[in-house]
Amino acid sequence: MLGVLRRGRLNQARAYGLRRPVFGPFALGLGAVAVAAVLAMLWGAADIPATTVGRIVLHRLGLPVEADWPRSWDAIVWEIRLPRVVLAGLVGATLAYSGAVYQGVFRNPLAEPYLMGVASGAGLAATLVIIGPLAYSFGPLSPVPAAAFLGAIVAVTLTYLLARTSRAVPVTTLILAGVAVGSIATASISYLMLTHEERALSVMSWLLGGLNAASWERVALLLPYAAIGGLALVPFGRALNVLQLSEEEARQVGVNVEALKLGLLAVASLATAAAVAVSGIIGFVGLVVPHATRLLWGPDYRRLVPLSAVLGAGFLIVADLLARTLAPPHEIPVGIITAFVGAPFFLYLLRRTGRHASDA
């Protein structure tokens, strides 16, 4: 009898979500990302024809195309716009698929990848570098991304150690530990900004997130973490489906719940730390995109994680395009754009969650 129940639960977990093919939505999402990337390459202070943009890219890729355009156009397309588009896509995809995994592990659509202190830890470390004696940059290199990455990892590790009790890590304790670590880091950032007013604007600019410092070096820094993290997390979609039943039922169908949660959170947090290190703190991407994907294509994590990555890339490319074109010649931090979109959506989620709770 127990075996029948277990098989029934496993079949329920496998069927979790709507049985719709993934290739159609995935192709549609990739098409939307391509359109957003092309628009981001074309729009800007310098008006460069679309055909010339394409020829510049092909020429840089080594194809036999005659270089009959101004050198300034070549620099604008290849050294400024293209790395910025690629970096925005990588950051958006990383935050989105990490957010989907966090929501699956915590079984809560309001979870997001900064829940364990990644953002606050990165922000504190970056603040210490910005106000410190180190030069802000050494040519294309800067100590800020490295410090932010290290700070994020330290914050996540501290959160885990504080939440761990014997051999288990209760979800509620993990969330509370993350809130505590984040609060201490945020208070420290505020104090440092008050005592170093001459650097406060630089700190605030980093904290609000931005891609104005995008470069191929930053793309190379993030790409391994984004790619490896995504490839490592996507195969666990079925396990995340099983986890949505309950931890006890997941154990009954053979899932090592503690190891699964720890592994998924570790990979997602590492990828998020790398994204924050190169872009600053860009909020709401990891919250809005996975939930929007869930509303469009269902809660099956076998589709939810990869589709969130695709939509996250497109969302942040568009947000960054708006950030640099809405108020020329000034640039709006992209974190402000995502907040304008994400905050109303977050309120909608709160009301929707509260309504479902009251109905139950």
VOKE-257567 format. One record per residue: residue in one letter; x, y, z of N, C-alpha, C, CB in turn. Coordinates in pm, whole numbers, plus 32768, in hexadecimal, padded with zeros to 4 digits. Atoms other than C-alpha are relative to their C-alpha. Glycine has a CB too. Example, Ala and Ser with C-alpha at 12.3 -4.5 7.8 and 13.67 -1.06 7.14 Angstrom:
% residues 2
a80597F89800084CE7E3E830C805A807880007F9D8003807Ds7FAE7F897FFA85577F9682CA7FB3806D80498029802E7F72
% end
This chain:
% residues 360
m80537F8780008000800080008056807D80007FA28001807Al7FA67F8C7FFA811A80EF805A804480167F7A806A7FEC806Fg7FC17FF2808381C180A47F0D7FA380407F9B802E7F787FCEv80627FC4805A808180FB7E547FF4809680197F777FBC8010l800A7F737FDD806682437F118079804D7FCF7FF080128095r7F867FBC802B81D082987EC7800180147F68807C7FB1802Br80047FF2809181A282507D557F9B806A7FD67FDF7F7A7FBDg80647F9B801F806A83267D558035808C80187F837FEA8053r7FC67F7D7FE3812084477DFA806880257F9780408001808Cl7F9A7FE48063824084277D057FC280267F7A805C7F877FEFn80447FDC807C8152842A7BDD7FC2808B800A7F957F997FDEq80377F7B7FEC80A9855A7C72806D806A7FF17FBD800B8089a7F917FA2800A81FA86077C91802E80117F7080747FD38057r7FD47FF7808A825885B17B2C7F9C804E7FAC80157F757FC5a80677FBA804C810E863B7AB37FE8808D80317F7F7FB38006y80147F7B7FC4813087767B818011806B7F94806480188076g7FFB7F9B806980DE88927A947FB37FD07F86809080207FDBl804B801E80788035889C794280587FB47F9C7FC980807FC1r7FB480508060809F87A47836800280487F797FC47F717FF1r7FF07FB7807D8100889D772C80917FF77FD47FD480938010p7F76800D802F82368880764D8052807A802380037FE97F69v7FA77F947FD88363895076B1803E80477F89806B7FCA805Af7FB57FC7806F83F2898C75577FBD807D7FC780117F997F92g80477F8B803382E38A7E74E48018807C80557F6C7FE47FF8p7FE47F8C7FAA82FB8B6A76118093802680027FD17FE4808Cf7F717FE47FFD84758B477614802C804B7F8280507F7E800Ea7FE07FBC807D84908BAA74A47FC6808D80007FCC7FB17F88l803D7F7D7FF9839F8CC974DE8050805D805A7F717FF58033g7FAF7FB07FA5846E8D427606808480287FC380187FB58080l7F817FDF804185B38D2E75447FEC80687F9380417F817FC5g801D7F9B806685138DF274297FEE808A803E7F847FDB7FB2a80137F807FBB84A88F01751D8085803980317FA07FF08075v7F7C7FD37FD386098F0F75AD805080377F8B804D7F8C8043a7FB77FD28076869B8F31744F7FCF80897FD37FF17F9B7F8Dv80367F7E802685B0905073FC802D806C80617F667FFC7FFBa7FD37F9F7F9B860490FF7544809380217FEF7FE67FCB808Da7F707FE98012877990D17504801C80577F8680497F7B7FF2v7FEC7FAF80788761916173A57FDA8091801A7FAD7FC87F8Bl802A7F777FE186A09291741F80668045805A7F7580008043a7F9D7FC57FA7879D92C77535808180227FB7801E7FA28073m7F897FE2805088B592BC74347FEC807A7FA880257F877FAAl801B7F94805E880B93BC73557FE8808680447F8A7FDE7FABw802A7F847FC0878394BD7449806D8034805D7F7F7FEB804Dg7F9D7FBF7FAA886795B374F4801C808C7FD080807FAF8006a7FDF7F7780248908970874DD8032800A7F71806880388060a7FCC8002808989B696AA73967FA17FB07FA8808F7FC47FFBd805C8041805C88D29654727380507FB17F997FA480697FBAi7FB58058805A896F952871C27F9D7FA87FB580687FAA804Ep805F8053804B88B3947970A780077F6D8029801C800C7F6Aa8008808C7FD5883F931870F3805C7FA77FAC7F707FCD7FF6t7FA98053805488F892856FC98092801080277FEC80247F6Ct7F757FE87FD78A3B9327703E801F7FBA8084801C8096800Cv7FEC80477F828A0F929C719C80187F6C7FE67F858013805Dg7FEE808D802089E89140710B80857FE37FBE7F927FD07FA7r7F81801580458B169166702B8076800F8060800F80637F8Bi7F947FF07F9E8BEC91E2714C80107F8180547FE58079805Cv7FFA807A7FAF8B9290B2721C803C7F8D7FAF7F757FDB8033l7FCA806C80548BD78FC570FB809580137FE77FB57FFA7F7Ah7F727FE480178D24907170B680527FDC807C801480947FDCr7FB9801F7F848D8A9051722480067F69801B7FBC80468075l800080917FEF8D2F8EE17219805C7FB97F9C7F737FCA7FF2g7F9E8039805B8E2E8EAF71047FCE7FE37F7580347F868038l8035801A80868D4C8EA06FD38032806A7F9E7F667FFE8002p7FC97FA280638DBE8F466E8F7F9E806F7FDC80287FB57F81v80567F8C80178D0290906EA68058807C7FF77F9580108071e7FAF7F8880138D9591D56E227FE18066806C7FE8803D7F75a80117FA07F928DCC92CA6F418001808E7FC880707FEF806Bd800A7F7C803C8D4F940C6E9B7FB0806180587FBF7FF67F77w80487FAB7FA38CB994AB6FD28065804A80597F9C7FAD8056p7FA57FB67FA88D4D95AC70C3802F7FAB80767FBC807F8035r7FCB804B7F8D8E2C952671D87FAC8015807D80918029801Bs80527FE47F898D4D95CE72DA7F877FA580057FD380938001w8071805B80038C2894F9726780297F74802B7FC27FFC7F75d7FCE80847FDA8CF793BF728B80117FF7809780867FE47FB9a7FEC80007F6F8D54941E73EF7F7C8002804A80558077802Ai80827FF77FBE8BEE9478744A7FB97F7A80007FA980697FBDv804A807E800C8B5E933073CC80467F90804B7FF07FD97F6Dw7FBB80777FCB8C6B9239743380318012808F80757FDE7FA8e7FC67FEC7F7B8CFF92D7756D7F9E803680678075805D7FF5i805F7FC47FA18BCE938076057F7A7FB87FFE7FEC80957FDFr808A803180038A7B9307758D7FF87F6880087FBB802F7F82l800C809280008AB69195754680257FC1808680577FC67F95p7FE6803C7F7C8B66913E768F7F96802480678088802B8033r80697FD97FA18A58920077477F837FAA7FEC7FDD80967FEFv80738055801C8943913B769B80197F7280327FE07FFF7F6Av7FDF80887FD589F38FF076DB80017FF6809980897FD47FC7l7FFB80037F6E8A35904778487F75800B803C805980708035a808A7FF47FCF88CC90B6787D7FB67F7C7FF17FB5806F7FB5g80418081801388538F6E77EA802F7F98806380167FCE7F75l7FCA80617FA1893B8E9F78C47FD1801B808F809780007FFBv802C7FDD7F7888E48F5C7A037F6C7FE28011801D8095801Fg809080197FF7876F8F4F79BC7FE07F6C80057FB9803F7F8Ca80198090800087778DDC796D80297FC18084804A7FBE7F8Dt7FCD803A7F8488468D8B7AA27FA4801F8075808D8032801Dl80597FDB7F92876B8E4E7B927F797FBA7FF47FEC80988004a8084803B8014862E8DBE7AF77FFF7F6B801F7FD280177F71y8004808F7FE3868A8C4E7AFE80247FE5809280617FB37FA3s7FE5800F7F70871D8C787C5C7F83801D80528073805D802Bg807D7FE27FBB85D88D197CCB7F9D7F8E7FF57FC2807E7FC8a805A8072801085128BF67C3A80277F8F805E80007FD07F6Fv7FD1806C7FA885E98AFF7CFB7FE38023809280987FE77FECy801E7FD77F7785C78BC77E3D7F6C7FEE801F802980928016q808F800E7FE9844E8BCE7E167FD87F6E800B7FB180437F90g801D808E7FF7844D8A587DDE80307FC28082803D7FB87F8Dv7FC980387F84852C8A077F087FAE802C80798093802A8011f804B7FCC7F8E846A8AE87FF57F697FEE7FF0801F80948013r808E8015801E831B8A8E7F527FB0807F80197FC87F8C8055n803E7F7E7FEA82C28BFD7F4E801B805A7F88803580428083p7FEA7FAB8076828B8CDC7E1A8037808980227F7F80117FB5l7FC97F7E7FD883018E097EE680957FF7801F7FB680358078a7F70800E7FE884608D7C7F13804D80387F8980277F6C8018e7FAA7FCB806A857B8E197E4C80927FE780247FE680987FEBp7F7780317FEA86F18DDC7E2480548052806180477FFD7F7Fy7FB67FB27F9C875A8EEA7F1C7FD87FDB808E7FEA80967FEAl803C80227F8086A68E3A803980667FD880697F9C7F927FEFm7F9C80317FA187E18DA980D980738062801680367F7C7FD2g7F9D7F9A7FE388A28EEE80E78064801A7F9180497FDB8078v7FA27FEC806E894C8EE77F92801280957FE27FD07FB67F83a7FF97F73802788F590507F3E80408055806C7F7680347FE0s7FCC7FAD7F94893E90E5809280947FE480197FB07FE98080g7F7380217FEE8A87902980B68057803A7F9180137F6A8004a7FB77FC580708AF690947F5B80058097800D7FBF7FD97F7Bg80047F6E7FF18A8891F97FA1805F803380697F76802C8022l7FA57FD57F968B4C921080E480917FF67FD27FEA7FAB807Ea7F758010802F8C8B91878047802280697F9680167F737FC7a7FE77F9A80668C68926F7F1B800C808A803E7F907FFF7F98t7FF87F7F7FBC8C2C939780018088801480427F90800C8067l7F7E7FF77FBF8D68934B80C5806F801F7F9D801F7F7E804Av7F9A7FE580668E32934C7F847FF1808E7FCA7FF67F9B7F8Ci80177F7C803B8D9094897EF9802E806F805D7F6D80117FE0i7FD67F967FA38DD295538035808F7FED80307FA280038078g7F7B801F7FCF8F2594B08071806E80417FAE80147F6D8002p7F8E7FC18043908195117FFC801F7FC77F7780797FF28055l7FE4803A8082907E942B7ECC7FC980597F927FC67F747FF6a80337FB88074905A94D37D7B7F817FBA7FD1806A80097F8Ey807E803B80298EFC94A27CF380107FA47F887F9C806D7FE0s7FEA805980728F85940A7BB5809080097FD17FA080237F8Ef7F7B8005803C90C693A27B0D7FED7FDF7F6D805D7F968049g80218018808B907993CF799E7F7C7FB77FF880707FB07FBAp807D804A800B8F7492CB79447FDE7FAE807C80057FA57F89l801580527F898F9C921A7A927FD780568075807E7FB28022s802D7FB97F898EF9927E7BD77FFB7F9E80747F7780427FEAp800980597F8C8F1291EE7D377F727FF0803380588033806Ev808880057FCA8D9F922E7D727FB97F7C7FE07FAF80747FC8p8043808080188D1390F97CBC80387F8B805280097FDD7F6Ea7FC4806C7FB38E0B90127D677FD780088093809880037FF4a80287FEE7F748DBC90A67EBD7F6C7FDF8012801B8090802Ea8090801B7FF58C4490947E7C7FE57F6A7FFB7FB480477F90f80118091800A8C5D8F277E1580287FBC808380537FC87F8Bl7FD2803B7F828D248ED07F4C7F9F80208072808C80338023g805F7FDA7F988C358F93802B7F7E7FB27FF77FE380947FF8a807A804D80118B098EE07F9980117F7080317FD480007F6Di7FE6808A7FD58BA58D8A7FD4800B7FF8809880817FCA7FBEv7FF37FFE7F6D8C008DE5813B7F77800D8041805C8074802Da80847FEC7FC58A9D8E5D81807FAC7F827FF77FB880737FBAv804D807C801089FE8D2080F580347F93805E80057FCF7F6Et7FC580647FA78AF08C4381B67FDA801B809180987FFD7FF1l80257FDC7F778AAB8CFF82F87F6D7FE3801B801D8094801At808F801E7FF289348CE282BF7FE97F6C80147FB380317F86y801180917FF589518B6C828F80317FCD8088804C7FB97F8Fl7FC9802E7F818A2B8B3B83C37FA680278075808D80388015l80597FD47F95893E8C06849C7F7E7FB180017FE280947FF1a808080478008880F8B44841F800D7F6B801C7FC380157F79r7FEF80917FF388A389EA843C7FEC7FD3808F808B7FD67FCFt8018803E7F7D8822891C855F80167F6A7FF17F70801F8036s7FD7808D800B88C287C4858E801C7FE07F6C7F927FA0803Ar7FE78027808B88AA872384337F9D803E7F9F7FFD7F6A7FF3a80697FC98055878487E983AD800D80987FF87F757FD98035v80067F6F8011874C894A832C7F6D80247FE8805C80327F8Ap808E7FDF801285E089AC836C7FEF807B7FA87FBD80178088v80167F93805F85568A8F825E7FE3808280497F8C7FDE7FA1t80227F867FB884C28B878354807A803D80437F947FE48069t7F867FCF7FBF86078BA184158061803B7F9A80457F8F804Fl7FA87FCE806986C68BD182D17FD4808B7FD280027F9F7F88i80337F7D802885E48CF2826C801E8069806B7F697FF97FE4l7FE97FA17F9386008D9683C180958023800C7FCD7FC68085a7F717FE57FFC877B8D7083C08028805D7F8D80517F7D7FF9g7FE47FA7807087868E1082687FD3808E801A7FBE7FCC7F84v80327F7A7FDD86B38F3282E2805E804480647F717FF8803Aa7FA67FC77F9B87998F64840D8085802B7FC380187F9B8070v7F807FDE804088D98F59833F7FEE80777FA380377F877FB1g801A7F91805988419041823E7FEC808380497F887FE47FACs80197F867FB187CE913983468082803A80377F9F7FE28073i7F807FD07FCB8927914B83E48054803E7F91804E7F8D8044a7FB27FCB807089CE917D82917FC680847FCF80057F9A7F8Dt80407F84802E88D0928682298019807280617F697FEB7FEEa7FE37F997F9D88FE934283708091802E7FF77FE27FCB808Es7F727FDC800F8A779337833E801580597F8680567F817FF5i7FF57FAD80798A5293C381DD7FD0808D801C7FB07FC27F8Cs80377F7C7FE0897994DF825E8060805180567F797FF28047y7FA07FBA7FAA8A769535836B807980307FB1802D7FA48073l7F8B7FDB80508B97953482757FE080737FA180337F877FB0m80267F9280588AD8961681887FF48084804B7F7C7FE07FBBl800D7F877FAF8A8F970D829F80878037802B7FAA7FE5807Ct7F7C7FD47FD38BF99718830C8061801B7F8E803A7F98805Ch7FAD7FE480768C85973281AB7FA880407F9680457F7D7FC9e80607FBF80588B9D982A81068039801B7F757FD28081803Ee7FC57FE280838C9498767FF07FFA7F897FA18092802C8012r800A807680558C7297117F707F727FC77FFE80627F958030a808780367FF28B0096E57FC07FBB7FF07F787FAC805A8059l8040800980838A91972C7E5A80337F887FB1801880817FB0s7FC8807480448B7E96257DCF7FC87F7E803980988000800Av803980777FC08B0295287ECC7F6F7FEC7FD7800B800A8099m808E800A8023899695777E837FEE7FD57F6F7FBA80868017s80098025808D89D1955A7D0E80177F6A7FEE8067804F7FADw7FE88090800A8A6193FC7D3C7F8D7FB1803A80837FDB8046l806C80487FBE894E93927E2A7F817FFC7FAC7FE3803F8087l80797FFC8054883F93F97D33800E7FA87F837FE2808F7FD6g7FEC805A807188D893187C2B800D804B7F7C7F8F7F9E7FF7g7FED7FC28082895093727AD2805F7FB17FAA8033808D8011l7FAC8047805F89F892F2799A805380617FAD7FAB7FA97FA4n7FB47F9B80488AA69432793080967FDF7FFB7FEB8089803Fa7F73802980028BF89392798380137F7A7FBA80367FF88090a7FF8808180458BB2926478A5807A7FFB7FA57F817FE67FAFs7F8B801580558CDF91D577F0800B7F6A7FE5808380378042w7FEB808D801D8D519090775780437FBA807680547FEF7F82e7FC1803C7F8A8E22905778927F967FD58065806280638041r806A80247FA28CE7905B79677FAA7F8F7FC97FA8807A801Fv80478071803D8C368F787872804C7F7E80197FEE80177F67a7FAF80777FEA8D578E83788E7FFF7FD68093809080197FD3l800580207F718D448E9A7A0B7F7F7FB88024800D807E8053l8082803A7FDB8BD18E457A1C7FDF7F827FB27F9480657FE9l802D806C80598BAC8D5378F880127F74803A8048800A7F7Fp7FF4808A7FCB8C3F8C19799F7F9C7FE2806F808E7FE98035y805E80177F928B698C437AD77F717FF77FCD800B80718069a8088800280368A2C8C917A117FE57F807FB47FEA80787FA6a8014807780538A5B8B72791D80017F808054806A7FF87F94i7FF5807A7FAF8ACC8A6B7A167F8B7FF7806280877FFC804Cg807180007FA389C28AD37B117F7F7FD67FBC7FEE8089803Dg80798025804788AD8ABB7A0F80007F6E7FD77FEF80567F86l7FF7808C802A8925896D79877FF47FA1807680827FE87FB7a800980567F8A893E88E47AE87F747FFD803C8063802F8069l80827FF77FBF87E489587B587F8D7FCC7FAB7FE5808F8026v8070802980578709890C7A2A7FDC7F6C80108022801C7F6Fp8026808D7FF2871F878E7A527FB37FDF8080807A7FAB7FFAf8044801C7F81868C87AC7BB17F6F80327FFF804B80408073g808B7FD38007853A88287B337F9F7F9A80387FDC801F7F73r805A80687FCC849386DB7B7F800D7FF48097801E7F787FBEa7FF080077F6E852986D17CDD7FBB8075804480957FFE8026l80477F8D7FC884A388307D1C7F697FEB7FFC8026807F7FB3n808E80218006834D87B77CA97FD87FA880767FDF7FBB7F7Bv801D805A7F91835C86A27DAA8001804D808480667F8C8006l7FF37FB47F8483C5879A7EB67F858056801B807C80587FFAq80777FAD7FEB828588637E7D7F927FB8804C7FCB80307F7Bl8067804A7FB781B3874C7F16800B801D8094800D7F677FE6s7FD87FE07F7782558765806E80837FB880167F927FD6806Ae7F7E80407FE883A4870881007FED7F6E8028804D804B806De801680887FD4831585D181A47FDA7FA77F8A7F927FFB806Be8027804F807482708559806480747FF17F9D7F8780417FBAa7F8A800B805683AD85A67FA3805D7F938032804A80867FF8r7FAC80697FC8846E84C780917FC57F767FE2801080138097q804180808019836E83B3805B80177FCC7F737F6B800C801Av7FE6802C808983B783AE7EE680967FFC7FE37FBA805C7F9Cg7F728018800F852E83977F21805880797FEE80147FAA7F90v7FB07F87800F85A385027F1B8049801E80827FA680787FD6n7FB17FD37F8D86BE856380077FEC8097800C809A7FDB7FF0v802F7F767FFF861986AB8063806D8061802C7F88800E805Be7F9B7FA47FCB8730874A812F807380137F9C80377FCD8086a7F947FF58062883C86FC802F7FD2804B7F8480347F757FD9l80367FBB8075875C87727F157FF7809680187F757FC87FDBk800D7F727FE2870D88BE7FBD8088804480087FB480148083l7F7C7FC57FEE887588FF801D804780107F7A80547FAB805Fg7FBD7FF9808188FB88AE7EC37FC480697FA57FFC7F797FBCl80417F9E805887F9897C7E078019808F802F7F697FE67FFBl7FEA7F797FCC881D8AAA7EEC8092802A7FEF7FD880088093a7F727FDF801089988A977EDB801F802B7F7180577F888027v7FE67FDF808D89A18A967D5E7FBC80827FDA7FD17F8E7FA4a80497F86802288958BA37D3D803F807A80427F6D7FF58029s7FC37F8F7FB9893E8C807E41808780257FC380127FDE8094l7F807FE5803F8A928C5C7D9B7FED804B7F7C804D7F7D7FE8a801B7FBC807E8A048CBF7C497FCD808E80187F9A7FB17FADt80337F7B7FDF89488DE37CE6806F805B802F7F947FF6806Aa7F8F7FB07FD08A828E597D95805380347F8C80597FAE805Fa7FB47FD480768B398E657C477FB6806C7FB4801E7F897FA4a804F7F9B80468A1B8F287BA98003808680487F6F7FD07FF0v7FFE7F857FB18A0F90257CC3808A80417FF97FDA7FE38093a7F797FCA80028B89904D7CB6801A80567F8680647F8F8005v7FE47FB5807B8B8390CE7B4E7F99806A7FE1800A7FA27F8Ds806C7FA380248A3E91957B537FCC805280747F907FB47FC4g803F7FC07F8F89F6920B7CB27F7E7FB980237FE680947FE3i807A80407FCF88AC91C17D5D7F8A802B7FAA7FE680258096i80727FE78057879691AB7C5B7F8B7FAF8037801E7FDA7F6Bg806C80437FBA8657915B7D137F8E7FD57FA67FCC8059806Af8080802B8035851490A87CB780097FA47F867FAF80777FDDv7FF78059807385998FE87B887FE67F70802B8089800C7FBCg801080897FD085B08EA67C507F797FE4803E80697FE18062l808780117FCA84548EE17CDE7F9780057F927FE1806B8068v80677FE78064838C8F647BB780037F987F90800F808B7FC7v7FF880548078840D8E907A977FD47F70801A808E80017FCBp803080897FEB83E18D327B307F697FF9801580477FC38076h808F80067FE882848D877BA57FB1801D7F807FD98062806Da80427FE6808082238E1D7A5480077F857FA78041807A7FBAt7FF2807C804D82AB8CE279AF7F9E7F97803180907FCC8008r805D80617FC581DC8C107A9D7F70801E7FD5800B80028099l80877FDB802980A18CD37A467FE87FE27F6C7FE88094801Cl800F8015809080E18CAE78D080017F6E7FD9806D80487FB7w7FE88087803081568B4778B57FF77F95806D80867FF97FC1g801780667F9C81028A9979FA80747FEC80607FE27F807FBEp7F9D800C7F9381C28A2C7B3280607F8C7FF37FB97FF48080d7FA480718010828189027AA3808F80347FF87FDC7FAC7F82y7F787FCA7FF983EA894A7B03805B7FCB7F92803D7FE08086r7FB1802D8074846B887E79DD7FFD80687F917FCB7F7A7FCDr800A7F91805F83F289A37909801D808680427F7780037FC0l7FFA7F7E7FBC83EE8AB57A0C808E8036800A7FC47FF4808Bv7F777FD07FED85658AC67A4A803D80307F7C80577F91803Cp7FC47FCC807B85DD8ADA78DE7FB380747FC2800A7F927F9Al804E7F91803984BE8BBB786E8014808080507F6C7FDB7FFBs7FE37F8A7FAE85008CA579938084803F7FD680057FDB8096a7F7F7FCC802D86688CC3791D7FF180507F7F80647F8E7FECv80127FBC808085FA8D2377BF7FB6808480137FB47FA77F9Dl804D7F857FEB84F48E1F7830804E806480557F797FDF8042g7FAF7FA67FAF85E28EAC79358066804B7FAD80467FB3806Da7FA07FBE805986E48EF478297FBC806E7FB180407F9B7FA1g80487F9B804E85E68FA977517FD0807480557F8C7FC27FBAf80337F987FA7855290667877806D806480257FC57FC2807El7F977FA47FD5869D90F678EA803D804B7F8A806C7FB4804Di7FD07FB88076870F914C77897FA580787FE480067FA37F86v80607F93801785D1921A775C800A8068806F7F717FC97FF7a7FF57FA27F9085F092B378B8807C80577FF380027FB58085d7F847FB280108757931B78727FF580607F8B80777FA27FECl80167FA5807186F293AC77217FB1807B802D7FB57FB87F8Fl804D7F907FCC85EE948277D280558057805E7F837FCE8049a7FAE7FB77FA086E994E278DE805D80647FBC80527F9F8054r7FA07FA6804387D7957E77E27FC280587F96806D7FAF7FC3t803E7FAF806A86D9961776F27F8C8057802E7FD07FA67F93l80767FB47FD385BB96A277C5801F809180217FC37FBD8079a7FE07F787FD4867097D87848808A802A7FD07FF9800A8098p7F7C7FD880328795982B7762801C80928021800A7FE97F67p7F878053800688A898907796801C7FB48080807780567FDEh7FEB80477F81887F980578F67FD27F6F7FF37FB480478072e8024808D7FFE8866969379417FC27FDD8086807A7FA77FE4i8045802A7F87877096047A3B80387F79802C7F657FF87FE9p7FD580857FD487F494E67B127F957F977FDE801C7FFF8099v805F8062802F875493AD7A877FAF7FC4807380477F917FB4g804B80317F8D86F193437BE67F838051801B80578000807Bi80777FAD7FF185FE94687BEB7F957FD57F9E802280957FECi8060802D8065855B93F27AA97FBF7F7C802A80457FEF7F78t803880817FD68533928D7B297FA8800F807C806F7F9C801Ba80547FE97F8A84A793157C727F79803A7FD98047805E8061f807F7FC7802E839F93E17BBB7FA47F937FC98018806B7F96v804E80708033833092A07B117FE47F9A806E80497FBD7F8Bg800B806C7F9F836D91B07C307FAE8020807B80857FD78029a80477FDF7F8582DB926D7D577F687FF07FF18020808F8029p809080198010817492787CCF7FE07F6C7FF27FCC804B7F87f8016808F80108194910C7C6A800C7FB9808780647FC57F9Bf7FF080397F7B820F90B87DC87F8380178055807B803C8045l807B7FE47FB780DD91637E5E7F8E7FA77FCE7FD980947FF1y8065805A80378003909A7D7380117F72803880097FFD7F66l7FE780847FC880AA8F5A7DEB7FD47FF7809180937FDD7FF4l80297FFF7F7480718FBC7F557F697FF6800E8033807E8045r809280037FF87F008FFC7F1C7FCB7F797FD27FC480717FABr802D808180347EDA8EBE7E50801A7F91806480457FE17F7Ct7FDF80647F9B7F8C8DED7F577FA6800D807A8093800C802Ag80577FEA7F8D7EC38E8A80707F717FD57FE6800180918027r8087802880247D7C8E4D7FB67FF27F6880027FDB80377F77h800480937FFF7DD08CDD7F8380067FC9808E80757FC77FACa7FF6802D7F747E2F8CBB80F37F7A80108048806E804F804As80817FE87FBD7CE48D5181647F967FA07FCD7FD380907FEBd8060805F80377C208C6E807780127F75803B800D7FFA7F68a7FE580837FC67CCF8B3F810A7FCE7FF7808E80957FE17FFC
% end
